[in-house]
């Protein structure tokens, strides 16, 4: 456990890191020219209590790694069961429209935090990177070999190549295993994959949603989204608006 002095010093450093964040949750280091611009996509519903601590920790962590980044929280309304995959699809679509020069997407659950600064938040061309292999509340026992949830990174090109994540998984679970099968089928590099096959016509190209609000808040950009349920593996419908909704 940290001493009171160590805790105070840590809190001061976190406060200093938050002061450097631009409106909308963006940061660019002034002491280097990063080769990547990260967009951290965080799906959310009913976990608002976890958000402040998550944001404070992640801003501090990414700045310690000298990353250029924007944190985007995609919040789902209560009109339908939670759909993590669809929220990540919406986040990818809307972020690529709004944030210039993004070349690395980090799909990040709100209930996990990176602890080791050697765990580099970055992308690799032609690959999907699993940035979380274990959790402290599970005694750092590694997840099963096929695990593709938690925190993963990939380039926008790779995200398009696999057509994002399947929109068919309403409720909790299943979308990460489906995503892992897409990665394999698309021929992307990843050290933990299966040999199963899955459909690829359901994902970015077929997610149906209404963007209710886009707001640039002090430490993140909020996308408030209403998802529209559909039959599994429905043919692509191009449901996104042609002109993006302006951010407040």
ChimeraX commands (.cxc) that place a marker at each C-alpha (Angstrom):
marker #1 position 0.00,0.00,0.00 radius 0.5
marker #1 position 1.29,3.48,-0.81 radius 0.5
marker #1 position 2.23,5.72,2.07 radius 0.5
marker #1 position 0.29,8.95,2.59 radius 0.5
marker #1 position 3.23,10.96,1.16 radius 0.5
marker #1 position 3.52,8.72,-1.91 radius 0.5
marker #1 position -0.22,8.89,-2.44 radius 0.5
marker #1 position -0.14,12.68,-2.20 radius 0.5
marker #1 position 2.70,12.88,-4.72 radius 0.5
marker #1 position 0.83,10.59,-7.09 radius 0.5
marker #1 position -2.36,12.64,-6.78 radius 0.5
marker #1 position -0.42,15.85,-7.50 radius 0.5
marker #1 position 1.07,14.30,-10.65 radius 0.5
marker #1 position -2.37,13.16,-11.79 radius 0.5
marker #1 position -3.81,16.64,-11.20 radius 0.5
marker #1 position -0.95,18.12,-13.21 radius 0.5
marker #1 position -1.60,15.71,-16.08 radius 0.5
marker #1 position -5.31,16.58,-16.15 radius 0.5
marker #1 position -4.45,20.27,-16.35 radius 0.5
marker #1 position -2.63,19.60,-19.64 radius 0.5
marker #1 position -5.64,17.96,-21.31 radius 0.5
marker #1 position -7.39,19.97,-24.02 radius 0.5
marker #1 position -11.16,20.28,-24.23 radius 0.5
marker #1 position -12.59,17.02,-25.55 radius 0.5
marker #1 position -9.97,14.83,-23.85 radius 0.5
marker #1 position -7.04,15.42,-26.21 radius 0.5
marker #1 position -3.35,15.73,-25.43 radius 0.5
marker #1 position -0.24,16.21,-27.57 radius 0.5
marker #1 position 3.17,16.15,-25.85 radius 0.5
marker #1 position 5.29,19.23,-26.30 radius 0.5
marker #1 position 8.67,17.52,-25.94 radius 0.5
marker #1 position 8.47,15.13,-28.91 radius 0.5
marker #1 position 6.70,14.42,-32.18 radius 0.5
marker #1 position 4.73,11.17,-31.68 radius 0.5
marker #1 position 4.43,8.91,-34.70 radius 0.5
marker #1 position 0.93,7.85,-33.62 radius 0.5
marker #1 position -2.27,9.64,-32.69 radius 0.5
marker #1 position -4.38,7.39,-30.49 radius 0.5
marker #1 position -8.15,7.42,-30.13 radius 0.5
marker #1 position -9.13,5.57,-26.95 radius 0.5
marker #1 position -12.73,4.35,-27.37 radius 0.5
marker #1 position -14.59,3.59,-24.14 radius 0.5
marker #1 position -18.08,1.98,-24.32 radius 0.5
marker #1 position -20.25,2.92,-21.37 radius 0.5
marker #1 position -23.66,2.44,-19.81 radius 0.5
marker #1 position -24.47,2.53,-16.12 radius 0.5
marker #1 position -20.82,2.84,-15.02 radius 0.5
marker #1 position -20.58,6.59,-14.55 radius 0.5
marker #1 position -19.15,6.09,-11.06 radius 0.5
marker #1 position -16.06,4.41,-12.55 radius 0.5
marker #1 position -15.42,7.12,-15.14 radius 0.5
marker #1 position -13.63,9.85,-13.09 radius 0.5
marker #1 position -11.00,7.49,-11.66 radius 0.5
marker #1 position -10.55,5.80,-15.02 radius 0.5
marker #1 position -10.00,9.09,-16.83 radius 0.5
marker #1 position -7.60,10.47,-14.22 radius 0.5
marker #1 position -5.48,7.31,-14.30 radius 0.5
marker #1 position -5.45,6.87,-18.08 radius 0.5
marker #1 position -4.58,10.51,-18.81 radius 0.5
marker #1 position -1.65,10.23,-16.41 radius 0.5
marker #1 position -0.55,6.88,-17.86 radius 0.5
marker #1 position -0.66,7.98,-21.51 radius 0.5
marker #1 position 1.16,11.22,-20.81 radius 0.5
marker #1 position 3.91,9.28,-19.04 radius 0.5
marker #1 position 4.29,7.34,-22.30 radius 0.5
marker #1 position 4.43,10.59,-24.32 radius 0.5
marker #1 position 1.38,9.62,-26.34 radius 0.5
marker #1 position -0.73,11.94,-28.48 radius 0.5
marker #1 position -4.31,10.85,-27.87 radius 0.5
marker #1 position -8.00,11.63,-27.52 radius 0.5
marker #1 position -10.32,9.77,-25.14 radius 0.5
marker #1 position -13.83,9.22,-26.50 radius 0.5
marker #1 position -16.60,7.82,-24.28 radius 0.5
marker #1 position -19.52,6.28,-26.18 radius 0.5
marker #1 position -22.51,6.17,-23.85 radius 0.5
marker #1 position -25.60,4.12,-24.70 radius 0.5
marker #1 position -29.11,5.20,-23.80 radius 0.5
marker #1 position -31.47,2.80,-22.01 radius 0.5
marker #1 position -33.62,2.03,-25.06 radius 0.5
marker #1 position -32.08,-1.43,-25.62 radius 0.5
marker #1 position -29.81,-3.99,-23.92 radius 0.5
marker #1 position -26.15,-3.06,-23.66 radius 0.5
marker #1 position -24.18,-3.65,-26.86 radius 0.5
marker #1 position -20.46,-3.13,-26.31 radius 0.5
marker #1 position -19.53,-4.04,-29.87 radius 0.5
marker #1 position -21.93,-1.58,-31.49 radius 0.5
marker #1 position -20.73,1.22,-29.23 radius 0.5
marker #1 position -17.14,0.55,-30.29 radius 0.5
marker #1 position -18.24,0.55,-33.94 radius 0.5
marker #1 position -19.97,3.90,-33.45 radius 0.5
marker #1 position -16.93,5.26,-31.65 radius 0.5
marker #1 position -14.65,4.26,-34.52 radius 0.5
marker #1 position -16.94,5.72,-37.19 radius 0.5
marker #1 position -17.55,9.03,-35.43 radius 0.5
marker #1 position -13.98,9.48,-34.22 radius 0.5
marker #1 position -12.53,9.01,-37.69 radius 0.5
marker #1 position -14.88,11.76,-38.86 radius 0.5
marker #1 position -13.95,14.20,-36.13 radius 0.5
marker #1 position -10.39,13.68,-34.91 radius 0.5
marker #1 position -7.66,14.48,-37.42 radius 0.5
marker #1 position -4.67,12.21,-38.00 radius 0.5
marker #1 position -5.85,9.30,-35.83 radius 0.5
marker #1 position -3.86,6.22,-36.85 radius 0.5
marker #1 position -4.34,3.95,-33.81 radius 0.5
marker #1 position -7.61,2.85,-32.18 radius 0.5
marker #1 position -7.58,1.52,-28.61 radius 0.5
marker #1 position -10.76,-0.33,-27.61 radius 0.5
marker #1 position -10.84,0.07,-23.84 radius 0.5
marker #1 position -13.25,-1.16,-21.15 radius 0.5
marker #1 position -13.85,1.30,-18.31 radius 0.5
marker #1 position -13.24,-1.22,-15.53 radius 0.5
marker #1 position -9.59,-2.00,-16.37 radius 0.5
marker #1 position -6.54,0.19,-15.82 radius 0.5
marker #1 position -2.95,-0.27,-17.05 radius 0.5
marker #1 position -0.37,-0.53,-14.26 radius 0.5
marker #1 position 2.97,-1.06,-16.01 radius 0.5
marker #1 position 4.38,1.80,-18.09 radius 0.5
marker #1 position 6.31,-0.75,-20.14 radius 0.5
marker #1 position 2.94,-1.87,-21.49 radius 0.5
marker #1 position 3.11,0.31,-24.60 radius 0.5
marker #1 position -0.24,1.64,-25.81 radius 0.5
marker #1 position 0.41,1.55,-29.55 radius 0.5
marker #1 position -0.62,-0.12,-32.81 radius 0.5
marker #1 position 1.22,-2.33,-35.27 radius 0.5
marker #1 position 0.34,-2.38,-38.99 radius 0.5
marker #1 position -1.43,-5.58,-39.99 radius 0.5
marker #1 position -1.89,-6.71,-36.40 radius 0.5
marker #1 position -4.26,-6.57,-33.47 radius 0.5
marker #1 position -2.54,-6.10,-30.11 radius 0.5
marker #1 position -3.95,-7.35,-26.81 radius 0.5
marker #1 position -2.87,-4.75,-24.26 radius 0.5
marker #1 position -4.37,-6.49,-21.22 radius 0.5
marker #1 position -3.38,-10.02,-20.27 radius 0.5
marker #1 position -4.45,-10.15,-16.60 radius 0.5
marker #1 position -6.23,-8.23,-13.85 radius 0.5
marker #1 position -5.34,-7.51,-10.24 radius 0.5
marker #1 position -8.76,-8.62,-8.97 radius 0.5
marker #1 position -7.99,-12.05,-10.46 radius 0.5
marker #1 position -4.54,-12.26,-8.84 radius 0.5
marker #1 position -3.01,-11.38,-12.23 radius 0.5
marker #1 position -3.97,-14.78,-13.61 radius 0.5
marker #1 position -3.73,-14.53,-17.41 radius 0.5
marker #1 position -6.99,-14.60,-19.32 radius 0.5
marker #1 position -7.79,-17.59,-21.46 radius 0.5
marker #1 position -5.76,-17.80,-24.65 radius 0.5
marker #1 position -8.50,-16.56,-26.96 radius 0.5
marker #1 position -9.39,-13.47,-24.93 radius 0.5
marker #1 position -9.88,-10.36,-27.10 radius 0.5
marker #1 position -11.74,-8.12,-24.67 radius 0.5
marker #1 position -10.54,-5.63,-22.09 radius 0.5
marker #1 position -8.05,-3.51,-24.04 radius 0.5
marker #1 position -6.96,-4.10,-27.64 radius 0.5
marker #1 position -5.40,-1.84,-30.23 radius 0.5
marker #1 position -5.46,-1.82,-34.01 radius 0.5
marker #1 position -5.09,0.64,-36.85 radius 0.5
marker #1 position -8.16,2.17,-38.54 radius 0.5
marker #1 position -7.22,0.21,-41.66 radius 0.5
marker #1 position -7.29,-3.06,-39.71 radius 0.5
marker #1 position -10.58,-2.06,-38.07 radius 0.5
marker #1 position -12.07,-1.53,-41.53 radius 0.5
marker #1 position -10.55,-4.77,-42.82 radius 0.5
marker #1 position -12.40,-6.83,-40.20 radius 0.5
marker #1 position -15.47,-4.57,-40.51 radius 0.5
marker #1 position -15.30,-3.75,-36.81 radius 0.5
marker #1 position -17.16,-5.93,-34.32 radius 0.5
marker #1 position -20.42,-7.82,-34.77 radius 0.5
marker #1 position -23.56,-5.90,-33.80 radius 0.5
marker #1 position -25.41,-9.14,-33.03 radius 0.5
marker #1 position -24.36,-9.45,-29.35 radius 0.5
marker #1 position -26.90,-7.71,-27.12 radius 0.5
marker #1 position -26.18,-8.02,-23.41 radius 0.5
marker #1 position -22.83,-9.10,-22.02 radius 0.5
marker #1 position -20.33,-11.42,-23.67 radius 0.5
marker #1 position -19.60,-13.16,-26.95 radius 0.5
marker #1 position -18.49,-10.20,-29.04 radius 0.5
marker #1 position -14.83,-10.57,-28.06 radius 0.5
marker #1 position -14.65,-14.18,-29.25 radius 0.5
marker #1 position -16.39,-13.22,-32.49 radius 0.5
marker #1 position -13.89,-10.38,-32.93 radius 0.5
marker #1 position -11.00,-12.79,-32.49 radius 0.5
marker #1 position -12.39,-14.96,-35.31 radius 0.5
marker #1 position -12.62,-11.91,-37.56 radius 0.5
marker #1 position -8.98,-11.09,-36.88 radius 0.5
marker #1 position -7.94,-14.57,-37.97 radius 0.5
marker #1 position -10.16,-14.59,-41.03 radius 0.5
marker #1 position -8.77,-11.25,-42.19 radius 0.5
marker #1 position -5.22,-12.55,-41.94 radius 0.5
marker #1 position -4.12,-10.06,-39.30 radius 0.5
marker #1 position -1.29,-10.97,-36.97 radius 0.5
marker #1 position -2.16,-11.87,-33.41 radius 0.5
marker #1 position -0.50,-14.34,-31.12 radius 0.5
marker #1 position -3.70,-15.82,-29.66 radius 0.5
marker #1 position -6.30,-16.75,-32.28 radius 0.5
marker #1 position -8.60,-19.65,-33.17 radius 0.5
marker #1 position -9.32,-21.46,-36.39 radius 0.5
marker #1 position -13.06,-20.87,-36.34 radius 0.5
marker #1 position -14.76,-18.77,-38.98 radius 0.5
marker #1 position -17.31,-16.01,-38.65 radius 0.5
marker #1 position -19.32,-13.64,-40.83 radius 0.5
marker #1 position -17.71,-10.36,-41.84 radius 0.5
marker #1 position -20.68,-8.44,-43.30 radius 0.5
marker #1 position -21.95,-7.41,-39.86 radius 0.5
marker #1 position -20.05,-4.63,-38.11 radius 0.5
marker #1 position -19.01,-1.09,-39.02 radius 0.5
marker #1 position -20.98,-1.25,-42.23 radius 0.5
marker #1 position -24.24,-2.32,-40.59 radius 0.5
marker #1 position -24.40,-0.71,-37.13 radius 0.5
marker #1 position -27.68,1.18,-36.74 radius 0.5
marker #1 position -27.70,4.12,-34.35 radius 0.5
marker #1 position -28.75,7.68,-33.71 radius 0.5
marker #1 position -26.13,10.04,-32.36 radius 0.5
marker #1 position -28.08,12.16,-29.88 radius 0.5
marker #1 position -25.29,14.37,-28.66 radius 0.5
marker #1 position -21.58,15.01,-29.15 radius 0.5
marker #1 position -20.05,17.03,-26.34 radius 0.5
marker #1 position -16.43,18.02,-25.77 radius 0.5
marker #1 position -15.96,17.84,-22.00 radius 0.5
marker #1 position -12.80,18.84,-20.13 radius 0.5
marker #1 position -11.28,15.34,-20.01 radius 0.5
marker #1 position -13.05,13.43,-22.79 radius 0.5
marker #1 position -15.43,13.63,-25.73 radius 0.5
marker #1 position -18.88,12.19,-25.04 radius 0.5
marker #1 position -20.93,10.52,-27.77 radius 0.5
marker #1 position -24.47,9.81,-26.50 radius 0.5
marker #1 position -25.87,7.05,-28.69 radius 0.5
marker #1 position -29.21,5.33,-29.14 radius 0.5
marker #1 position -28.67,1.90,-30.69 radius 0.5
marker #1 position -31.32,0.32,-32.89 radius 0.5
marker #1 position -31.82,-3.41,-32.56 radius 0.5
marker #1 position -31.83,-5.55,-35.69 radius 0.5
marker #1 position -31.88,-9.16,-36.67 radius 0.5
marker #1 position -28.47,-10.86,-36.37 radius 0.5
marker #1 position -26.36,-10.59,-39.52 radius 0.5
marker #1 position -28.76,-8.25,-41.26 radius 0.5
marker #1 position -27.44,-7.03,-44.60 radius 0.5
marker #1 position -25.52,-3.72,-44.39 radius 0.5
marker #1 position -27.78,-0.67,-44.47 radius 0.5
marker #1 position -25.39,2.26,-44.14 radius 0.5
marker #1 position -27.25,3.64,-41.14 radius 0.5
marker #1 position -24.83,6.41,-40.21 radius 0.5
marker #1 position -25.70,10.01,-41.18 radius 0.5
marker #1 position -23.74,11.46,-44.09 radius 0.5
marker #1 position -22.96,14.68,-42.22 radius 0.5
marker #1 position -21.66,14.28,-38.66 radius 0.5
marker #1 position -23.52,15.97,-35.83 radius 0.5
marker #1 position -21.54,18.96,-34.61 radius 0.5
marker #1 position -19.97,18.67,-31.17 radius 0.5
marker #1 position -21.01,21.14,-28.47 radius 0.5
marker link #1:1,2 radius 0.2
marker link #1:2,3 radius 0.2
marker link #1:3,4 radius 0.2
marker link #1:4,5 radius 0.2
marker link #1:5,6 radius 0.2
marker link #1:6,7 radius 0.2
marker link #1:7,8 radius 0.2
marker link #1:8,9 radius 0.2
marker link #1:9,10 radius 0.2
marker link #1:10,11 radius 0.2
marker link #1:11,12 radius 0.2
marker link #1:12,13 radius 0.2
marker link #1:13,14 radius 0.2
marker link #1:14,15 radius 0.2
marker link #1:15,16 radius 0.2
marker link #1:16,17 radius 0.2
marker link #1:17,18 radius 0.2
marker link #1:18,19 radius 0.2
marker link #1:19,20 radius 0.2
marker link #1:20,21 radius 0.2
marker link #1:21,22 radius 0.2
marker link #1:22,23 radius 0.2
marker link #1:23,24 radius 0.2
marker link #1:24,25 radius 0.2
marker link #1:25,26 radius 0.2
marker link #1:26,27 radius 0.2
marker link #1:27,28 radius 0.2
marker link #1:28,29 radius 0.2
marker link #1:29,30 radius 0.2
marker link #1:30,31 radius 0.2
marker link #1:31,32 radius 0.2
marker link #1:32,33 radius 0.2
marker link #1:33,34 radius 0.2
marker link #1:34,35 radius 0.2
marker link #1:35,36 radius 0.2
marker link #1:36,37 radius 0.2
marker link #1:37,38 radius 0.2
marker link #1:38,39 radius 0.2
marker link #1:39,40 radius 0.2
marker link #1:40,41 radius 0.2
marker link #1:41,42 radius 0.2
marker link #1:42,43 radius 0.2
marker link #1:43,44 radius 0.2
marker link #1:44,45 radius 0.2
marker link #1:45,46 radius 0.2
marker link #1:46,47 radius 0.2
marker link #1:47,48 radius 0.2
marker link #1:48,49 radius 0.2
marker link #1:49,50 radius 0.2
marker link #1:50,51 radius 0.2
marker link #1:51,52 radius 0.2
marker link #1:52,53 radius 0.2
marker link #1:53,54 radius 0.2
marker link #1:54,55 radius 0.2
marker link #1:55,56 radius 0.2
marker link #1:56,57 radius 0.2
marker link #1:57,58 radius 0.2
marker link #1:58,59 radius 0.2
marker link #1:59,60 radius 0.2
marker link #1:60,61 radius 0.2
marker link #1:61,62 radius 0.2
marker link #1:62,63 radius 0.2
marker link #1:63,64 radius 0.2
marker link #1:64,65 radius 0.2
marker link #1:65,66 radius 0.2
marker link #1:66,67 radius 0.2
marker link #1:67,68 radius 0.2
marker link #1:68,69 radius 0.2
marker link #1:69,70 radius 0.2
marker link #1:70,71 radius 0.2
marker link #1:71,72 radius 0.2
marker link #1:72,73 radius 0.2
marker link #1:73,74 radius 0.2
marker link #1:74,75 radius 0.2
marker link #1:75,76 radius 0.2
marker link #1:76,77 radius 0.2
marker link #1:77,78 radius 0.2
marker link #1:78,79 radius 0.2
marker link #1:79,80 radius 0.2
marker link #1:80,81 radius 0.2
marker link #1:81,82 radius 0.2
marker link #1:82,83 radius 0.2
marker link #1:83,84 radius 0.2
marker link #1:84,85 radius 0.2
marker link #1:85,86 radius 0.2
marker link #1:86,87 radius 0.2
marker link #1:87,88 radius 0.2
marker link #1:88,89 radius 0.2
marker link #1:89,90 radius 0.2
marker link #1:90,91 radius 0.2
marker link #1:91,92 radius 0.2
marker link #1:92,93 radius 0.2
marker link #1:93,94 radius 0.2
marker link #1:94,95 radius 0.2
marker link #1:95,96 radius 0.2
marker link #1:96,97 radius 0.2
marker link #1:97,98 radius 0.2
marker link #1:98,99 radius 0.2
marker link #1:99,100 radius 0.2
marker link #1:100,101 radius 0.2
marker link #1:101,102 radius 0.2
marker link #1:102,103 radius 0.2
marker link #1:103,104 radius 0.2
marker link #1:104,105 radius 0.2
marker link #1:105,106 radius 0.2
marker link #1:106,107 radius 0.2
marker link #1:107,108 radius 0.2
marker link #1:108,109 radius 0.2
marker link #1:109,110 radius 0.2
marker link #1:110,111 radius 0.2
marker link #1:111,112 radius 0.2
marker link #1:112,113 radius 0.2
marker link #1:113,114 radius 0.2
marker link #1:114,115 radius 0.2
marker link #1:115,116 radius 0.2
marker link #1:116,117 radius 0.2
marker link #1:117,118 radius 0.2
marker link #1:118,119 radius 0.2
marker link #1:119,120 radius 0.2
marker link #1:120,121 radius 0.2
marker link #1:121,122 radius 0.2
marker link #1:122,123 radius 0.2
marker link #1:123,124 radius 0.2
marker link #1:124,125 radius 0.2
marker link #1:125,126 radius 0.2
marker link #1:126,127 radius 0.2
marker link #1:127,128 radius 0.2
marker link #1:128,129 radius 0.2
marker link #1:129,130 radius 0.2
marker link #1:130,131 radius 0.2
marker link #1:131,132 radius 0.2
marker link #1:132,133 radius 0.2
marker link #1:133,134 radius 0.2
marker link #1:134,135 radius 0.2
marker link #1:135,136 radius 0.2
marker link #1:136,137 radius 0.2
marker link #1:137,138 radius 0.2
marker link #1:138,139 radius 0.2
marker link #1:139,140 radius 0.2
marker link #1:140,141 radius 0.2
marker link #1:141,142 radius 0.2
marker link #1:142,143 radius 0.2
marker link #1:143,144 radius 0.2
marker link #1:144,145 radius 0.2
marker link #1:145,146 radius 0.2
marker link #1:146,147 radius 0.2
marker link #1:147,148 radius 0.2
marker link #1:148,149 radius 0.2
marker link #1:149,150 radius 0.2
marker link #1:150,151 radius 0.2
marker link #1:151,152 radius 0.2
marker link #1:152,153 radius 0.2
marker link #1:153,154 radius 0.2
marker link #1:154,155 radius 0.2
marker link #1:155,156 radius 0.2
marker link #1:156,157 radius 0.2
marker link #1:157,158 radius 0.2
marker link #1:158,159 radius 0.2
marker link #1:159,160 radius 0.2
marker link #1:160,161 radius 0.2
marker link #1:161,162 radius 0.2
marker link #1:162,163 radius 0.2
marker link #1:163,164 radius 0.2
marker link #1:164,165 radius 0.2
marker link #1:165,166 radius 0.2
marker link #1:166,167 radius 0.2
marker link #1:167,168 radius 0.2
marker link #1:168,169 radius 0.2
marker link #1:169,170 radius 0.2
marker link #1:170,171 radius 0.2
marker link #1:171,172 radius 0.2
marker link #1:172,173 radius 0.2
marker link #1:173,174 radius 0.2
marker link #1:174,175 radius 0.2
marker link #1:175,176 radius 0.2
marker link #1:176,177 radius 0.2
marker link #1:177,178 radius 0.2
marker link #1:178,179 radius 0.2
marker link #1:179,180 radius 0.2
marker link #1:180,181 radius 0.2
marker link #1:181,182 radius 0.2
marker link #1:182,183 radius 0.2
marker link #1:183,184 radius 0.2
marker link #1:184,185 radius 0.2
marker link #1:185,186 radius 0.2
marker link #1:186,187 radius 0.2
marker link #1:187,188 radius 0.2
marker link #1:188,189 radius 0.2
marker link #1:189,190 radius 0.2
marker link #1:190,191 radius 0.2
marker link #1:191,192 radius 0.2
marker link #1:192,193 radius 0.2
marker link #1:193,194 radius 0.2
marker link #1:194,195 radius 0.2
marker link #1:195,196 radius 0.2
marker link #1:196,197 radius 0.2
marker link #1:197,198 radius 0.2
marker link #1:198,199 radius 0.2
marker link #1:199,200 radius 0.2
marker link #1:200,201 radius 0.2
marker link #1:201,202 radius 0.2
marker link #1:202,203 radius 0.2
marker link #1:203,204 radius 0.2
marker link #1:204,205 radius 0.2
marker link #1:205,206 radius 0.2
marker link #1:206,207 radius 0.2
marker link #1:207,208 radius 0.2
marker link #1:208,209 radius 0.2
marker link #1:209,210 radius 0.2
marker link #1:210,211 radius 0.2
marker link #1:211,212 radius 0.2
marker link #1:212,213 radius 0.2
marker link #1:213,214 radius 0.2
marker link #1:214,215 radius 0.2
marker link #1:215,216 radius 0.2
marker link #1:216,217 radius 0.2
marker link #1:217,218 radius 0.2
marker link #1:218,219 radius 0.2
marker link #1:219,220 radius 0.2
marker link #1:220,221 radius 0.2
marker link #1:221,222 radius 0.2
marker link #1:222,223 radius 0.2
marker link #1:223,224 radius 0.2
marker link #1:224,225 radius 0.2
marker link #1:225,226 radius 0.2
marker link #1:226,227 radius 0.2
marker link #1:227,228 radius 0.2
marker link #1:228,229 radius 0.2
marker link #1:229,230 radius 0.2
marker link #1:230,231 radius 0.2
marker link #1:231,232 radius 0.2
marker link #1:232,233 radius 0.2
marker link #1:233,234 radius 0.2
marker link #1:234,235 radius 0.2
marker link #1:235,236 radius 0.2
marker link #1:236,237 radius 0.2
marker link #1:237,238 radius 0.2
marker link #1:238,239 radius 0.2
marker link #1:239,240 radius 0.2
marker link #1:240,241 radius 0.2
marker link #1:241,242 radius 0.2
marker link #1:242,243 radius 0.2
marker link #1:243,244 radius 0.2
marker link #1:244,245 radius 0.2
marker link #1:245,246 radius 0.2
marker link #1:246,247 radius 0.2
marker link #1:247,248 radius 0.2
view
